[in-house]
Structures are given as C-alpha cells and as structure tokens.
C-alpha cells in the first residue's frame, strides 16, 4: 500500500479516501455546510476550495475537471451558477471551520465546515491591507533603533580640561573635526597642531579647539613653540 503524501489517510486506501472526499464535497456544495470530524474537515477544506477555484473560471474545461470529482450534475450546476458567483470577489478562504461539542461515544472532536457565501466587501480588503502595513511598520520600528544608533553622531565627552577640550573617539579620532583640531598627550603634557612634525603619528588622548586652549590647560607645544609655528607654516 503506498504511503500517504501528507497527513493520515482517510479510509483504507487512496481510492477510498478520494471517494470519501468527493462525497463530502458533494454534500458541502449541496447544503452549504456539513458536520464532520475535525480530521476530515481539515482534509476536505483544500479539496473543496480547489474545486471552487475551478468553478470561478466558469469555462468548459473547468466544468469537466470538477465533474471528475463531483458526479452529481445538479450539484455541479449549483456550484457554477450559485456558489462561484458569490465567491467571485473573494481572493480565497472559501470555507470556514467552526468547532462544536465532541461526539458522544468516542469523544471525537467535531466541527462544522461551511461555505463562506457572504459578499466580500472592499472594507475587508482594506482591513487586511492595513493589518499587513501595521506588521511591516512594527518590523521597521524594531530595526530603526539599531540603524539610528549607528548613524547618529557621537555625543561630545568633556576631555577634562574645560569646555575647549573633548575626549577622543575610539582610535583617537576627533569628535568634531571642524572644531577640535589640536591633539594633546596627557603623559607628556604636549600638544600638536595640524601640520606639525609629529601630528600624524600622535594618537590624541585629548582634543583642543586651539593651541591657546591647550596652553591654558597647562600643555606645552611639542618641540617648542617655535617648532610648532614653523611646521604650521
């Protein structure tokens, strides 16, 4: 006996299962709703909805395809002329499963599976689009803080020598290259102005706005004041 492709098999063989589903679909299309076990309803749902999709096409080939499963011509006629037009605007979800009390005796879970014949309104489509947009916005909000933190400029940290000083960023970079341009070394208490001999090779431990601000903080020019002035020129 071949192994079922998905889920438990209804009946003892594939042929028996096809007959069970065909009979249940026939009753569903004839009466719009049937009461059955939850397992059978879950297997019937995709089977019946596929037949509804064929019926929505309305052509001869689709009618012949449905009649391969539904042998009752009266039910096929009702499916194409009454049910399919009601489903014309509905993009899917042609059936509804509602749980009811379990069956007496074996306590099997029972459900009612029915066709959704209500008119599909534009409001329902708008609600679904709004829900999808809300979910996308929630995902964007979760990703936004990380992106904001990465792109936001680092806040200035006082270098410990007054308002004209600032602590360096990781790697010794200036927190504001247009304002803090003078490098300071706390160990030697020397400062380096841009263009000086050791400016590029020095890792700043503190940044100053001007050489005057560095002198006011107690720093001395590296190599002497004259050397700094010469290198600046």
ZIJO-V756608 format. One record per pair of residues at least 12 apart in sequence whose ideal C-beta (glycine too) atoms are under 8 Angstrom apart, sorted by sequence separation. I is the first residue (numbers start at 0). GAP is how many residues later the second one is. D is the distance in Angstrom with one decimal. If there is no record, write none. Layout:
# ZIJO-V756608
i->[I:I]
gap->[GAP:GAP]
d->[D:D]
This chain:
# ZIJO-V756608
i->[0:1:23:53:98:99:180:181:3:62:65:97:180:65:96:97:165:50:96:97:153:164:23:27:96:97:182:62:95:184:190:210:50:94:95:156:186:192:24:28:50:94:95:155:164:182:184:185:19:23:27:94:95:155:183:184:185:190:201:93:94:153:182:183:20:24:28:46:57:93:183:20:24:92:160:182:183:190:23:54:182:183:190:197:54:158:181:182:196:197:20:24:57:89:180:181:195:196:51:179:180:181:195:50:54:55:179:180:181:190:192:9:54:86:90:179:180:181:188:189:190:9:88:89:173:178:183:188:189:190:191:196:7:51:55:85:88:171:181:188:189:190:195:51:54:55:82:170:171:174:181:189:195:198:9:85:86:171:173:183:82:187:196:6:51:183:192:195:6:167:191:194:195:167:184:194:167:192:193:166:167:192:165:166:28:164:165:29:51:164:48:164:24:25:29:48:163:164:24:25:29:48:160:163:25:28:47:48:159:163:21:47:158:160:20:21:29:158:164:21:25:28:158:163:28:44:17:161:44:160:163:164:163:28:161:41:161:40:160:160:37:37:34:47:36:27:44:43:37:40:36:37:36:37:40:36:37:35:36:34:35:34:34:35:33:32:33:32:33:32:31:32:31:27:31:27:28:27]
gap->[12:12:12:12:12:12:12:12:13:13:13:13:13:14:14:14:14:15:15:15:15:15:16:16:16:16:16:17:17:17:17:17:18:18:18:18:18:18:19:19:19:19:19:19:19:19:19:19:20:20:20:20:20:20:20:20:20:20:20:21:21:21:21:21:22:22:22:22:22:22:22:23:23:23:23:23:23:23:24:24:24:24:24:24:25:25:25:25:25:25:26:26:26:26:26:26:26:26:27:27:27:27:27:28:28:28:28:28:28:28:28:29:29:29:29:29:29:29:29:29:29:30:30:30:30:30:30:30:30:30:30:30:31:31:31:31:31:31:31:31:31:31:31:32:32:32:32:32:32:32:32:32:32:32:33:33:33:33:33:33:34:34:34:35:35:35:35:35:36:36:36:36:36:37:37:37:38:38:38:39:39:39:40:40:41:41:41:42:42:42:43:43:44:44:44:44:44:44:45:45:45:45:45:45:46:46:46:46:46:46:47:47:47:47:48:48:48:48:48:49:49:49:49:49:50:50:51:51:52:52:52:52:53:54:54:55:55:56:56:57:59:61:65:65:66:67:68:69:70:70:71:71:72:72:72:73:73:74:74:75:75:76:77:77:78:79:79:80:80:81:82:82:83:85:85:86:86:87]
d->[6.7:6.5:6.7:5.1:5.2:5.9:7.5:7.6:7.9:6.8:6.7:6.2:5.5:7.8:5.1:4.8:5.1:5.4:7.4:7.9:5.9:7.9:6.6:7.1:5.1:7.4:6.4:6.4:7.2:6.5:6.5:7.1:6.3:5.8:5.4:7.1:7.5:5.5:6.5:7.5:7.0:6.8:7.8:5.1:7.5:5.3:7.6:4.6:7.4:5.0:5.6:6.0:5.3:6.7:6.5:5.6:6.2:6.4:7.8:6.4:6.5:6.0:3.9:6.3:6.6:6.0:7.8:8.0:6.5:5.9:4.2:5.9:4.8:6.4:7.7:8.0:6.9:3.9:7.9:4.8:6.5:5.8:7.7:5.7:5.1:7.7:6.7:8.0:7.7:7.5:4.8:6.2:6.7:7.1:7.6:4.1:6.8:6.4:7.3:3.8:7.9:7.1:7.6:7.1:6.7:5.0:6.6:7.2:6.3:4.4:7.7:7.6:4.0:7.9:7.8:5.8:7.9:5.7:6.2:6.3:7.2:6.2:7.4:4.1:7.2:5.8:5.6:5.3:5.7:6.2:5.3:6.9:6.8:6.8:5.9:4.9:4.4:4.2:7.3:6.2:7.0:6.6:7.4:6.7:7.9:6.4:6.4:8.0:4.7:6.9:5.5:4.1:5.5:7.8:6.1:7.3:7.9:7.6:5.2:7.6:7.3:7.6:5.3:7.8:5.8:5.4:5.5:4.0:6.7:4.8:7.7:5.6:6.7:6.8:7.8:5.4:7.0:7.5:7.7:6.7:5.9:5.7:7.4:7.6:7.0:5.5:4.9:7.4:4.6:6.6:7.4:5.5:6.7:5.4:7.9:7.9:5.8:7.9:6.4:7.5:5.1:4.8:6.3:4.6:5.5:5.0:7.3:5.9:6.8:7.1:5.0:5.9:4.0:7.4:7.9:6.6:7.0:6.3:6.9:7.5:5.3:6.3:7.6:3.6:4.9:5.2:8.0:7.3:6.7:7.9:7.5:6.4:7.7:6.4:7.5:7.4:6.4:5.3:3.8:7.8:7.7:7.2:7.2:8.0:7.4:7.7:6.7:6.3:7.8:4.8:5.2:4.3:6.6:7.0:4.4:6.1:4.9:7.3:7.3:6.4:6.8:7.5:5.3:6.6:7.4:5.8:6.1:6.8:7.8:3.5:5.9:7.0:4.9:6.6:6.6:7.8:7.6:6.7]
